[in-house]
Amino acid sequence: MSPRLFLLIFMLNLLFASSSFSQNTRIKDYNKIGWWATFATLKLSDKWGIHAEYQWRREAFVDRWQQSLLRIGANHQLAPNVLLRAGYAWIETFNYGEYPINGFGRDFTEHRMFQMLTLSNKISALEVSHRFMLEQRWIGRYSAPEVLREDDYFFVNRLRYMFRIQLPLKGSTLEDKEFYAGAYDEILIGFGRNVNENIFDQNRLGLLLGYRFNSSLRIEGGFFNQILQLPREIQLQGTANARNVFQHNSGLILNSYLNFDLSKDK
């Protein structure tokens, strides 16, 4: 099977899986979103570097806030195909959708530590990567409706796995001023005593078209789908049993990647 045919089949399977994820007993909340992000890497040496990113996540594509995320970390290139990263993230989640994540319909802050391992490989022209991430999350909450600011933080762990494939649309390697296609799927699993309802936390799907300007800049964008389970149940009026709420958020994603090489042997 050619790499381009494999990429097409993989993208179609991801799209089908995201559209068929449903059960009648779940409450579904559909939202249109736009995720706009910038990722920057500063290479200090052959082994070490700095990573920084900001993600501007919006509801109704660009109209209202969904989430604001800032992440910084240190990179260590353990081997040519093995990257380690550890760092800190600050997240602000806003009141959006029919069933807000926070039970009082409030914005809330999250502080997060993370550790990441990325394994990359190339199969003919196809670039394949596996990203494993472990997160320690301190999530803000309100003790009562009349409290105006978060007065408590609860702790939860989360494990993430992302599988991504990328293929140049011309030739077997991605060169400057060339387009590429990509797809990824990421599953996020919560664990620990405070995990509540959402052991399954999220699934994220991206179908992308990208362009590499040069070794320092590339951009990619396309379709994005997020399935998110709320950590609490909702009881609808006139019903006896509480139900899990699943947000089905779909829309656009646009990523820009900046790479700066300050190493002596660049």
C-alpha positions, 0 to 999 in steps of 0.5 A, a space after each residue: 500500500 502506498 503511503 498516500 493511500 494509507 494516509 487517506 484511509 486513516 483520515 477517513 477512519 478517524 472521521 467515521 469514528 468521531 461521527 459514530 461515537 454516541 449512545 442514547 443514554 448520553 446528553 450531547 452538547 454540540 458546539 462550533 469551535 476554532 483553535 488557533 495556536 503558535 508553537 515555538 522551539 528554541 534549540 540551544 544545543 544538540 541535546 537541549 532546547 526550550 519549548 513554548 506555546 500559546 493556544 487561543 481556543 474559541 467557541 463559535 469559531 472566533 466569537 467567544 472564549 472556550 479556553 486559553 492555554 499557555 505551556 512552557 517546557 524544556 526539551 531533551 533529545 535523548 536519541 534522533 527519534 526520541 524527544 523528552 519534554 517536561 514543563 508547566 501549563 496555565 489554563 483558563 477555561 470559560 463558561 461555554 456550551 449548554 452544559 458548562 464544565 463548572 457546575 456553577 457556570 463559572 470560569 476556572 483556572 488550572 495549573 498543570 505539570 507535564 512530562 512527555 515522550 515522543 517517538 518518531 519514525 519514517 516509513 517510506 515517505 510517511 512520517 509517524 509519531 507517537 506522543 505519550 504525556 502524563 499530566 498532574 492537574 490542579 483544577 480550581 473550583 468554587 465551594 458555594 454559588 456566592 463565592 466569586 473566586 476559586 477558593 479550592 483546587 482539586 488534584 487529578 492525573 491524566 494520561 494522553 496518547 497521540 498518534 500522528 501521521 504526516 506525508 509530503 505531497 511532493 516527493 519522499 521528503 518535506 522540503 522548503 516551499 512544499 505542502 504536506 497532509 497530516 492527521 492525528 488522533 489523541 485520547 485523554 484518560 483521567 485517573 486517580 481518586 478525584 477523577 469522578 465521571 470522566 475516566 474517559 476525558 477527551 478524544 481529539 481528531 485533526 485532519 490537516 493540510 500544511 505548508 513549510 516555508 523554510 526550516 524555521 516556519 511552517 503552518 497547518 490547518 484544517 478540520 478539528 473534532 473534540 469529544 469531551 466528557 464532563 466530570 459531573 452528571 446532569 439530571 434533565 427536568 422530568 427524568 429520574 436518572 442523572 446522565 453523563 454529558 458529552 460535548 461534541 465540539 467541531 470546527 477549525 484548527 490553525 497551527 503555526 510552528 516556529 523553530 530557532 536554532 542557536 546551537 553551535 552545530 546548526 
